Amino acid sequence: MFTRQKKKLAWMKYVNWRLAALAGVGGALLLYAILSMMTVYSSACTYVMTDGERYETVKLYPGSIEEACEKAGFQNVEVVSQKEDDGTVYLTLKESFDVSIQTSAQTLTVRTAPCTVGELLEQNGILVGPDDIVTPDGDAWLSDNAQIKVTRVTFQTVTETEAIPFEVEVTYSEERLKGEQKILTYGEPGEKSISYRVEMHDGEEASREVVEEKEVKKPVNCVVEQGIREPVTTQEKQTVTESAPEVSSQPLPSTQVDNSGQELSTAGRSQVWSVPAGIVDDTENKVITAADGSSFSYSAVIDVTATAYHRIEDGGEITASGTVTDYGTIAVDPTVIPLGSRLYVVSNGGDQSWSYGPGLAEDTGGLIKGAKIDLFFMTGDEANDFGVRPAKVYILTD
């Protein structure tokens, strides 16, 4: 820059000297021409450009960086460094390309030279929180048509209540005949509150973890007294015989289609699973009413997983209670539901899509442990169609 000033001063001295020697119109015209030459000379700029592979020099009178790049044949480039010295501008160029940036608030496309994801986000004023997820990683280098996604991560605390299932306790009495039972204490589920730390991704729940769990109400266990005394008198023997579950071998020819569209045969059914799906539950009075109008009193409700079995399976004909399997035979875990309990089984989850109806807990199974039941069906096709389903079991009192 200092050299350019010296040259301009030299030209000015030369002009002053010529003005002293010249006069008239001819001198004025000469002065105009000289001043025009000075203007052109002072506005000329030389650009020296490189992209790391080739160097190009362009002189413009006047001109911009964009025009110089275009004239030198550099397309789709970004200036990454610039230096000026004595009228010459030195430029370092890099290839540029489009990158898509997506956040919860916007999606934009920007043009950039090679850089890292983090650098590009910073250049475009996109702040990233300590918990936010950036894909690719902030240190990754970008290439043509790269896509960046910024997921906003927040956390919130959610408290929910859950029921605590009660347990069924069985006591044995020698004063009662074998097969007789009485519910001494009706079970009542308890309640607990659970606080979760919920991780939200762009406002949608992604995961949760339990941070606190406390019991609000203790469950009341169901206590059942079951008789074990063998009958002695003729009347007692008759009573035991009459209390045994009835088995009907008379097939019913009709069929039933539940709300899920599965057709279930009624062949061999004995006064069970013969009502349409759906019940009305009067929780205050503990009474359920089926779709056919029949009602049942209950002492407790248990959420279970229901599976199905049939007579072809090993042990499929004779139950653990010594009876013959039939519709209404239900295999249970005796530590949860006492054998001999009268049950009513319906779908769980609020869909009311199927109903097994009333049945009897008179069988067990090696895999039936805890909150699981196994519903008997006459055929393998029916059992396979049923599969595995969430269910509610009402323990009946009458």
Salt bridges, closest charged atoms under 4 A:
GLU56 OE2 - ARG54 NH1 2.91
ASP98 OD1 - ARG111 NH1 2.89
ASP132 OD2 - ARG152 NH1 2.77
GLU160 OE2 - ARG208 NH1 3.24
GLU199 OE2 - HIS201 NE2 2.75
ASP202 OD2 - LYS149 NZ 3.96
GLU205 OE2 - ARG208 NE 2.79
GLU213 OE2 - LYS192 NZ 3.02
GLU215 OE1 - LYS218 NZ 3.14
GLU225 OE1 - ARG176 NE 2.45
GLU230 OE2 - LYS178 NZ 3.72
GLU236 OE2 - ARG229 NH1 3.03
ASP258 OD2 - ARG389 NH1 3.66
ASP303 OD1 - LYS392 NZ 2.89
GLU313 OE2 - HIS310 NE2 3.87
